[in-house]
Amino acid sequence: MTDQNPAPALDKTFDPAPIEAKWYSHWEDNGLFRPERPDAQPFTIVNPPPNVTGSLHIGHALDNTLQDIVIRYERLRGKDALWVVGTDHAGIATQMVVERQMEAKQDKRTNYSREAFVDKVWEWKHESGGTITRQLRRLGCSMDWSREQFTMDPHFTRAVVKVFVDLYNQGLIYRDKRLVNWDPKLKTAISDLEVETRELQGGFWHFKYPLADGVTLANGQDYIEVATTRPETMLADMAVAVHPEDERYKAVIGKEILQPITGRRFKVVGDEHADPQLGSGAVKITPGHDFNDFEVGKRAGIKPVDMLNMFDAEANVVQTADGLIPEKYLGMERFAARDAVVAEMKELGFLIPHVTRDKEGNEVLHDAEPRTIQTPFGDRGGVVIEPWLTDQWYVDAETLAQPPLEAVRSGKIEIVPKTWEKTFFNWMENIQPWCVSRQLWWGHRIPAWYAEDGEVYVAETEEEAQALAGNKKLTRDEDVLDTWFSSALWPFATLGWPDEDAPLLKKHYPNDLLVSGFDILFFWDARMAMQGIHFMKEVPWKRLYLHGLVRAADGQKMSKSKGNVVDPLGLIDKYGADALRFFMSAMESQGRDVKMDEKRVEGYRNFATKLWNAARFCQSNGIGASTSVEAPAATTAVNKWIIGEVVETLAELDKAMAELRFDAAANTIYHFVWDQFCDWYIELVKGNFDAETKAVAGWVLDQILVMLHPFMPFVTEELWSKMGERGNYPLITAKWPAPNAAVDGAAKAEVEWLIALIGNLRGAKAELGIAPGARLTAYLADPSEATRAIVGRNGAAIDRLARLDAIHFEAAPAGALLQVGAGDAMLAIPLEGVIDIAAEKARLEKALAASQKEAKSLEGRLSNPKFVEKAKPEAVEKARGDHAHHTAEAERLAAALARLG
């Protein structure tokens, strides 16, 4: 049946912009992103909370599109689908934004009290912090905005404080003096994961470190040669390390060095960190300013509290605890100090020059050997990171990592694709203590108070801390927590924890799925697993899907400096959100990087237009909304066939979604809509819109709109509303297809026979230069009974679409023939009088020779290792593409020649 009250006619042209604006506000205003389904099976995902400072980039577009596809799919399947949404307070990033704004007004943070500055940040958040959430709406993200979260909301802060206090009381958070990655610009510690390594051109300086008290090496040398890329750190040296089995130095282990500039005496220590094969085999040790040296120092018996520090928070030289740095260095910037140290060591005769030879063979002396140095930079501050010895708060990550490791091993957490498991295990099995304190004002302030006697009191409130301390005067810790500490609680704190009776928490924890970029596997995913299992005694999510990066068309990583960044909002303006979303899903292949291709985005906008035009065609022929979830009754082969195609498409789509194969899911529905429905079904039923066909066509179009909705929500919702009066039944909460039908094998074979005949004949005409509308006659000797019956039942379609006047069941007359296959039949079509056969053969042979020649040439170039290794990647890629094209063209032309006999 068709709908008796059709909705207004569709516009002639498909224009995404007004459709997207209309439907998103309708969905959100009517609470359709989380309809009331108290008794339904829950399905829960949480979004990786973007920084409140952020704006939508192409990575967000991929990440959130995949999540929206899943949540819309599960909502259509009748689940109580909850997509938790919110933003992260982004400690460093947000403080930087506000401080930059202040600098523009000749103002600065230190002009204010901590409380007044934090008030300014909140003010900024209320005025400017919603950019990315508005942009997520433009993408079509069906998040539960009614429960939007922020990691600094009062309920969330309560959860963060409780976690810190509980972990402290359990001995899993502690304060320690260790080296951290210190950002001298931001003046805070940062995580290893927030350090990016860049290659810089630097130097490798060699120095003489004199042995004290007249001690010499076995060869009579009164010094040990050391080399360093950071000469300035010698102002805080505390040892020289040699390998304990190195015969050159065995005798002087335990003897002392007299450092030339500071006059500091320190020992030669035996440690396997020193590699006898590298340089001189001796290494200067500055435990307060190098991560490897820190470990060597501890093994040598130097306590962290006694390790010397020579820098302040801005990486300027300060006096060490022993007071031995000469005054002229104090206050000097670290790289200026480097130059000054090298100059003084050279002046004192302790610099060993690097020797090269000029063209004439003469020796040329240099202060340093040139080196390319892997140098750590802060990803936000943008300056060289300084290893710095400070007191910080640490989480015992090694202990917390054990349950997540077991959860992945046992299958309680499934990582998709599975190839990421090895990376996960490697990192978690070698995890270091997690430094969670940051020297900022914006963030969750650490709930620790200090007494004047040095005792620390950790509690959820100042009153509780004071009760623990008695009458002691307390001072609050100035630091805040690492942003990732709070976002690690996202899967359960957003649901009402620590109120363990919170209804949402009971129903929606654990979450079903987390979709995440692989680049935050350790920043966020692993930490959620640690905190979730520890506090909830259950995994935070059952599956973790890790997707790749979106790269530029040439495969390069996108960056502002390269000028190859793509703005997703610009693509939405140009092609519509549906087209961008479909591109993202079709290209997402289980964690592989996605190459940006605007032409394909345009192609998917054309796909939406194709569907729009098909719906207009149906509407103009009296086809409207279906009144049935089940498939209508069908008697004709073409109607039985299309119902079967829906059944098969639905099964493939459900399988792909179960396996999180977004590309397979997108391509399945794409080919059904474009090929089976638009190109074939509509063509086959044209001119025969009886009641059965109208009912079937209307039902199939409805199933298309439902199946396509997770990928292209806007155009499908618009078409759903315009194909008939639905009452209060929008597509976003419609029922997932349940055809209650089976594939009819005979009908499928019949229609596929027709499609093969029509398609092959059209292709053959094109190859031979025969006009598409030219009418021909076919001959088929000894047809099978099935073929005879198909031809008998489909004469009108064969006449109209294949442009065949007749198919004679007899041998073809003598002469040149065109051979066209369909099912088990090979039809022969006489060509006498249709084309100049000799001329066509000559044309095809010439074109074939040209394509074969070009393919052979390209094959020779590609088989040359020099070309593949030295040519630009894009040139190699083009050559491969051209080779594939000419090879395929040669095969096509050879087939065309074969058809001519």
N, C-alpha and C positions, 0 to 999 in steps of 0.2 A: 504494500500500500504506500501511497505518497501522502504527504501532509496536505490537508484540505485548506489550510490557511497559511499560504506561503508568506514569508517575510518580504520586505521591500527588495526590489531587484538590486543585484550587485552593480557597483560602478563599472564602467567599461575598462578603466585602468586601475591596476593595483598600486596604491600609494601607501607605503608602510607607516610613515610618520604619524598621521592622525589616528590610525588604527592602534598604534602602540600606546600613544598618550591616553586614548579613551579607555582601553581595556585594562591597563595597569591600575589606573585609579579606581576603576570599577571593582577589580579583584580585591585591592587593598581595603577600600572603603566598606566593602561588604564582608570582610573577614573570611574570604575564601582561601587564603593561604593556609589556614588551619581551621577547617570547618569542625563543628561539634560532632565528635565521633567517640563518645565515652567508652563504648563497648568494643570498639574496633581494635585490631592488633596494632600495636605501636610500631612506628618506624622513625628512627631518629638520626639526624646528622647535625653536626655543628660546623659553622663556617670557620676557617682559619681567620681569627679576627684581624682585619687589616688595621694598620696604624691609623689613629684618628687624624693624623696629619696628611694621610695619603689621598691620592686620586687614582682612578681606575687606569691600570696599565694592562698591556696585552696578556700578561701572566695571570692577573686577576680575572680577566675575561675568560680564559681557558678554565681556570680552577672553579669559578662560580658557575659557568655554563654546565660543566660536568655534574656538579652538585644539583643544579636545578633540574637537569634531565632526570636524575635519579628520584628526586623528591616529587616531581610531577608524575612520574611513572608510578611510584608507590601510592600517591594520593588517588590516582585513577583506579588503582587496584583495590581501593576501599580501605587502605590503612589509615590509622590515626597518625598522619605524617607530620612530624615536627622538624622544621629546619631552624635551629637556634642561630640567631644573628646578633652581632655586636661588633664593637671596635675595641682595640687595645690602646691603653693610654700612652704607650710608646715613650718611655721615660726620656731617653736621650734625644730622640727625634723631636718630640714636642717641646722640650726645654730649649732646644736649638732654634726652633721656629719662633718661639716667643722672644728669645733673647735677640734674634736678628731683627725682629720688629722693633724692639726697644732701641737697638743700635741705630736704626734708621731715624729715630727721634732723638738721637744723642743722649740716650738713657741707657742704664745697665742694671742687671739683676742686683748687684751688690749695693745699689742705692736703696734697696728695700729690705724689710725683714723677710724671713723665710715665708711667714704666713701671708704677707702682702703679695709676694711674688707668686705664690701658689694661687692666690685669688685671681691674679692676672691671667694665669694659665687657664683656670676654669672659665674666665670671661672669654678668652680666645676660643675655648672648646665650644661654648654655647653659641658663639657668633659664627665660627668658621670650621668647626670640626665635623660638619655633616656632609662634606663634599662627596666623599666616596659612597656614602649610603644612598645619596640621591642618584649617583651614577650606577650603582648596582640595580636600582629600580629600572633604569633605562635599558639595562641588559635583559630585564624580564625576570629577575631572581625572585622566586615566590617564597620569601623568608617570612617568618612570623614576627613582623615588625611590632606587633602589640607587646611583645616581650623583649624588645631590643635591649641588649646588655652593654655595659661599659666596665672595663676592668677596675675602674676606680669608684664604681657605684658603692654605696654603703654596705649592701648585702655581700658584695664581692670582697670588699675590704675586710669584712668580718671573717670570711672564709680564709683569706690570705693570712691574716694574723693568727688564726687558730692553727693553720698548717705549720707556720713557723714555730709557734710555741710548742706544739705537740712534737715536732721533729727535734726540737732542742731538748725537751724533757726525755725523749727517747734516745738521746745521744747521737742523733743523726744530723744535727746542725751544731757546728762548733766554730769558735773563733781561733784563727791561727795566723802566724806570721809566715807568709810565703811570697814568692815572686808572682806578680800578676802582669798582664798586658796593660800597661798604663798609657792612656791617651793624654799627652801633655797639653793638647788644645782644649779638650773637654774637661780635663782634670778629673778623670774617673777611670776606674778599672773597667775593662771590657772583656768579654768572653773570647776564648780561642776562635769561636765560630764567627766572631765579628771582626776578625783580623783577615785582611786580604794581602796576599803576597805579590809584590811587584818586583820586576827585575830593574836594578839600578846599576849604572856604571860606577864602580868604586875602586878602592885600592886594597892591597894586601901588604902591610908593612912588616918588616923584619927588624927585631931589636936584640941587642945584647942585654941580658939580665945577669949582672955580675954575681958570682958566688961570694958569700961573706967569709971572713976569717981566713983568707988565704987558701981556701979549698979550691982544688982544680979537678977537672975531669981526667980520665986516664990518659988522654992525649995532650995533657998539659994546659988545655984551654981553661981560662979562669971565668968563663961565663957560659950561660945556657942561652941558645938562640930560641926566641919565641916569635911567633907571627900572629897578627891580628888584623881584622878589618875594622876594629873599633879601638884605636889607640887611646882615646880619652878615658876609657874605663881602667887604664893602668893606675889611675889615681886612687882606685879602691881595690887593687889587687890584694889577694890574701894567700896565694900559693902559686907554685908552678907544678903542674902534673906531668909525670912521665910514666910510661908503661912499666909495671914492676919487673918484667922480664927483659927489658931493654938493656943490653949489656953496656951501652954507652953511659947510662945514667945510674945503674944499680948502686954504685958506690956512694952516690951523693944523695940518695933518698934519705930524708930526715935532716939533711944539711940546710943551711939558710941562704936565701937570696937577699941582697941588699938593693931594693928598688931605687934607681938613680934619682928620680924627681922628688919622691916623698921621703926617701930614707927609711921607709918601712922595711922591717925584717920579717920574712915569712919563709916557711919551709918548702922544700921540694917534696912532693908526696907521690907515692906510687898509686896509680889508678888506671884501670883498663880503658877509661875514656880516651886516654892519650894513645894515638895510633902510631906505632913506630914507622909505618910506611908513609905517613903524611908529613911533609915538611921536615922539620928537625926532629919530630917525634915528641916535642915538648910543648905544653900549652899553658899560657897564663890563665889563672883562675880568679874570676871576679864574681864570687857567689851571690853578691847583692844585685847583680845586673845582667845575669845570663842564666837561662833555664838549665842548661847542661852543667854550668859551673856551680849552680845552687846544689845540684845532686852530688857533684864531686866534693863540694865543701862539706856537706852533711856527712858523707862517707869518711872524710878526713877528720871528723870530730868537731867541726865548727858548728855551733848552734845557730839557728836562724836569728835569734835575738842578738847574737854577737857579730853577724855579718855586716860589713860596712856599706853604708849608703852614701853616694856622692851627688845625688840629684834632688832638687825640690820637685814640687808637683808640676812645674812648667819645664822640667828638664834643664834647669840651670844648675851650675855646680854649687854645692854647699859643702861645708866642712864635714869631714867624717868624724866618727866618735873619738878616734885617737888623735885628732887635731893635726894630722901630718900633711894635709894638702897645702901647698904654698898659697899665700894670701892672694897673689895675683890672679889665681884661677877662680876665686870665689865670685859667684854671680855671673860667670861667663856662660853663654849659651852653649849647648852640648857640642854643636858642630864647630863653633869657634874654638872651643876647648880642644877639639881634635887637632885642629891646625896648630894650636899653641904647643900641645904636647909633642907632636912630631918635630916641630921646630926646635924645642928645647932638647929633646933626645938627640937630634942631629948635632946641635951645638955642643952637647956634652960628649959626642963621639960614640953614642950608643945605637945610632941608626945604621943598619946594614943595608947599603943601597942595592937596588935591583939593577942588574947589568944587562944591557943589550948592545948590539953592534950596529953601526951605521953602514951605509953602502960601501964605504971604503974599508970596512972591517975594524974601525976604531971603537973602543969601548965608550958607551954612553951610560952615565949613571942617573938613576931615577930614585926618588924617595920611596916609591911603592911600585909593586907589580900590579898592573891593571887587572881588575877582576869584575865579572858580572855577578852581582850579589843579590840573592833572594832576600828582599827587605820587607818586613812587616809594616803595614799601614792600617790605621783605624778606618773601617768602612764608612764612618760618618764624619769623624774629625778631619780625615784626609792627611794626617801627618804621621811621621814614622813613630811606631809604637816603641815605648821604652820598657824593658823588663824592670820592674821596680818592687822593692821589698816593702810590703805594707801589712798591717793587720787588717784582715778581712773576714767576713763570715763565709763558711763553706758548708755545703751539703755533702754527706757521705754518699756520693753517687754510686760507688761500687756496690754498697749494700742494697741500695734501692734498685739497682739494675738487675739483680738476680731474678726476681719474679717476672719481669717482662721477658727476659731471655727464655725462661721456662715456658711462658705463655706462647711465645712464637714457636718454640720447639715442639710443644704439645699440640699446636693447632688451635689453641683458644683465640689467638690472634692470627689471622691469615693476612700475609703481606702479598699484595698484587701489584706488579708482577713478582713472582717468587724469586726472581734473580736478585732482588734487593735484600733478601734475607742475609746473604753473606756479608754485605756491607753493614747491616744492622748488627749482626753478631760481632764482627770485628771491632766496631766502635764501642759497643756496650761491654765487651769482654776486656777492653783496655781503657775503660773510662777513668778519668782523673777526677779528683775532688772538684766540685762545682762551686766556683766563687759566685755568691749571690748578692754581695753588697755592691752598691754603686754610689759614687760621691756626687749625688744630684740632690736637687730640692723637690723635683716633681716625681712622685711615685709613692709606693707604700712604704712609709717610714718603718724602719726595723724596730720591733717592739722590745728593745733592750735598754736597760738603764744602768748607769755606772755609779758606784759609790767612790768616794775619795780614796778609799783603801784599795781600789782596783777591782773589787768584786763586781760581777755583772749579774743583773737580775732580769730574767726574761719572763714577760707576762703579757696577757692580752690587753690589760689596761695599766695606766700609771698607778691607780689605786692598789691594784693587785701586786704590782712590783714593790710599792712602798710597804705594803703589808709584809712582803717577804724580807725586806731590808731592815725593818724596824725603824729606828729613829735616824738612820743614816740619810744624809742629803744625797739625792739622786740627780743625775744628768742624763737626758735622753740621747741615745745614739743618733748622730747626725745623718747617717747614711739611709738610702732607700734600697728596696729590693730590685734585683734584676727583673726587667719586664717579663722575661720568659718564666720566672718563678710563679708569677700570678697567672699567666696564660696556660700554665701546665694544669691548672685546676678547671679549665674551661668546660670539659664534658660533664662535671658534676656540680660545680659552684653555680653554673648558669641555671641549674634545675632546682635550686633551693637549698643545697647543702651549705652549712652544717645541720640544718633541720632535717634529720633523717626520716621524718614522717611526711616531708613535702610530697604532695601527690605526684607532681611531675617527676621528681627524683625516683619515686617507687616505680613509675610506669616507664620512664624513658631512659633509665640507666640500667645496663650499659647501652651506649649508642650502638647503632647497627653498622655504621660505616663512617670512615673518615677519608675524605678526598684531600690530598695534599701534594704540593710540589715536592719532588725528592730533595730539594735544596733546604727544606726545613725539617728533614727527618730527625736530625739531632737537636736543632734549636728547640723544636716544639713537640713533635710526635713522640720521641723517646721519653721526653720529660712528662708528657701526659700519661704515658704508660706507667712510668715510675710512681707518680703521685696518685693516679687513679687506682691502681692495684693496692697501693699501701693504705689509702684511706677508705676505699670502698670495698676492699677485699674482692674485687672483681675487675676484669679488664675494662678500660674505658670505651672500647669499641671492638666489634668482632672482626671487622675487616679494615685494612688500611690500604687504600689505593694511591699509589705514587705515580704522578704524571710527570712528563718531561717539561722542558722549557719551550717557549715559542721563540724560534730563531728567525733571523732575516731570510729572505728568499735564497741567498747564497749559502745559507747554513751558518753564518757568523752569529755570534751572540749579539743581541741588540744592546746598544749603549748610546747615550747622548753624544759622547765624544766622536763616535763613528757616524753619527747623523742617520742611523738606520732604525731608529725607534718608530714603531707604528702606533698611532693613537686609536684605540678601539672605538672611542666616541666618534671620531671622524669617519670610521668605517660604518658605524650605525647611521650617522647622518646621510651617508652616501647610498648605502644598500639596505639598511634596515637591520634591526637587532636579530630577526629570524635568520637572515642570511649569514651573519657573523657566527651565531650560535651553531648553525648547521655545519659551517666550515670547521669550527673547533671540534665538534663531535666526530665528523667524518675523518678528520686528520689525526685524531688521538688514538694511537695504536699501542696500548699497554706500555706506557712509560717512555716510548720513543719521543724524541724532540719533534716538535711541529714546525715545519718550514712555512713561513708566511707567504701567501700567494693570493694577492688581491683579485686576480682573474677568477680564482675559484670562488671567492666570496661573491663576486659578481654573478658567477654561474649559479650559485645557490639562490640569489635573488631572482634569477630567471626561472629557477625551479619553482619558487613561490608563485611567480607570475603564471607559469604553466598550469599549476593547480588552480589558481584563481580563474583562468580562462576555461578550464575544464568544468569548474563549478558553474560558471556563467552559461556554458553550453547546456549543462544538465538543467539548470533553472529555466532556460529558454525553451526547453522541450518538456516542461511540465514535471520535471523530477525535483522532488523536495526532500525534506527530512524524513527519515524512517521512523516508524512507530514501534520498532521491535529491536531488542538487543540480539535476539536469535536471527539467524539467516532466514530470509523468506523462502517460500517454496519455489522451486525452479524446475522447468521441464526442458528447456532448450539447452543444447550443449554449451553455448557461449555463457549463459547465465550460471549453469552448474560449474563451468570452468572458473569463472571469476570468483565465485564463492569459495571454491577449493584453493584458489590463489590467496585469498584472505586467510584461510585456515593455515596454509603453509607459511605465509609471511608472518603471521602472529606467532607461530611456533619458533621460527628463526629469531624473531625479535625478542621473545621472552628468553630464549637460550642465550642470546648475546648479552642481554641486560643481566642475567644471572651470573654470567662470566665477566661482567664489566668490560665487555668488548664494545666500546662506544662506536668505534669505526664500523664494525660489522653491523651494529644496530642501525646506524644512520644509513649505511649503504643498502641494507635490506629494505627499509621503507622507501628510500629514494627510488630504487629500481622498480619496486612494485607500483609506485605512483606514476613514474614517468613512462616506464615500458608497458607493464601489463594493463594499467587502467587507462592512462591518457592516450598512449600510442596505439594500443590494440583493442581493448574492450570498447572504447567509445567509437572507434572506426568500424568495428565489426557489427555494432548494434545500430549504427546510423540508419535512419529511415525506417526503423522497426521498433518504435517505442510503444509497445503494447503495455498493458497493465502489469504483467509480470516483469518485463524489462525495467519499467519505471521503478517498481518496488525494489528490484535487485540493485539497480544503479544507485538509487537513493541510499539503500542500506550500505553498499560498498563505500560510497563517498563518506558516509558517517564513520565507518570503521577507519578509513584513511585519516580523517580529522582527529580521531581519538589516538590512533597509533603515532601520528606525526606530532601531536600536541607537545610532548615533552621536549622535542627538538625545536619546533617552530610554534611557540604558544600563541603569538599574536595573530598571524594570518589564519590559523586554524580556528581560533575563537571567533574571529570575525565571520568566517564562512559558516561556522556552526550556527551563529545567530541569524544569518541571512538566508539559510536554506529552508527555514520553516519556523513556525512559532513553537518555541521550546518551553514557554512558561518560565517558571523560576528554576531553570535547569541548565546552567552554564556548562560549557565544555570542561572547564578546569576541574569540576567535580563530577563529571560524567562517569559512566561505568566502563571499565576496560573491556575490550571485545570478548564476547563469549558466544561464538557463532553457533555452537551446538550442531555442527555440520561436519561432514567428512569430505575428503577429496574424491571426486568421481573420476576413476581412472580412464574410463572410456571417453568421457567429455574432455578430459585433459588431453588425451591423445589426439582427439579430433581437432581441437582448437590449435594445438601445437603443430599439427599437420598443415593447417591453413596458414598459420603464422610463418612456418618454414617456407611454404610455397610462395606466399606474397613477398616475404622479405628477401628470399634468394633471387626471385625473379626481378625484383626492383634493383637489387645489387648488380645482377648480371646485365641488365639494361644500362645501368650507369657505366659499367666497365666497358661496354661495347659501343657506347655513344648512341644508344637507341633512346628516343624521346620517352620520358616516363609515361605519357598518355597513349603511346602507340599500342594498338590492339593486336594481339597475336593469337595464334592457334596452337594448341599443344596436343601431343600424341603420347599415349601410354599403353604399351602392349602388355597383355596379361596382368592387369592390376589384381591385387589381392581383394578379397571380398570386403575387407574393412575399408580399403581405399576407395573402392567402387561406391560404397555406401556414403562415405564422407563427401565425395564429389557430388553424389546425387542429392544429399541434403543441403549442400552449401553453394548451389549454382549461382544464386544472386550475389553472394559475397565474393565468389571467385570472379564473376563478371565485373563487379564494381571495383574491387580492390586489386586483383591481379591483372585486370584488363585482358582477360582471356575470353575470346568469343566462345570457345568450346574446348573441352578435353575429350578427344576421341580415343576410345579404348581399342586401339589398333596400332600397328607399326607405322612409323613416320615415313613419308615419301623420301626418295633418295635426294641427296644434296646436303649442303652445309646445315648443321643443326646446333642449336643452343641446348645444352643439357642442364636441367635444374632439378635438384633433389628436394623431396619432401617426404619425411617418414621413410617407409620402405620403398617408395616409388622414385623413379628417375624419369622425369618428363622430357620429351624431345620436342623442340620448337623449331620449325623450319625458318631459315634466315634468308632464303632466296627472295629478292625484291625488298627485303627490309633494310639491309645494309650492303655496302660494297665490301664483300668479304676479303678480297685480296688486299684492298687498301687498309682495312681494319687490321688484318694480320700483320701487314708491314708496319703499321703504327705501333702495334703492341710489341712487336719484336724489337723495334728501335728503342722504345721506352724501357723494355726489359734489359737490353744490353747496357743502356745508360745507368740504370739503377744497380745492376750487377757490378759494373765497373766502379761506381762510387762506393758501393758497399765494400768491395775488395780493397780499395784505396784506404778507406777508413779503418778497415780491419788491420791493415799493415801498420798504420800509424798507432793504433791502440795496442798492438802487440810489441811495439818498441818501448822497452822500459824507460829509455831516456825521455821520451815524450810524456809518458804517464807521470814520471817523477818530477820533471822540471817545468812542464807547462803549468799555466795557471789552472787551479781546480775547475774554474768555470769553463775553460777551453776544453779540458778533458771531458767534463760533463756534457758539453755540447757535442763533442765528437761521438760520444757514446749514444746520445740521443739521435744524431744524424745516422749513425750506423744502424740502429734499430729501425729507423724510419725506412731507409733504403732497402734493408733486408726484407721488411714486411711488404714493401712496394713491389720488390722483385717476385715475392711469392704470389702476390695478388695478380700481377701481370701474367705470370706463368699459368695461373689457374684460368685466367681469361682466355689465353691462347688455347689451353686444353679444351675449353668449352667449344671453341670453334672447330675442333677436330683437327 
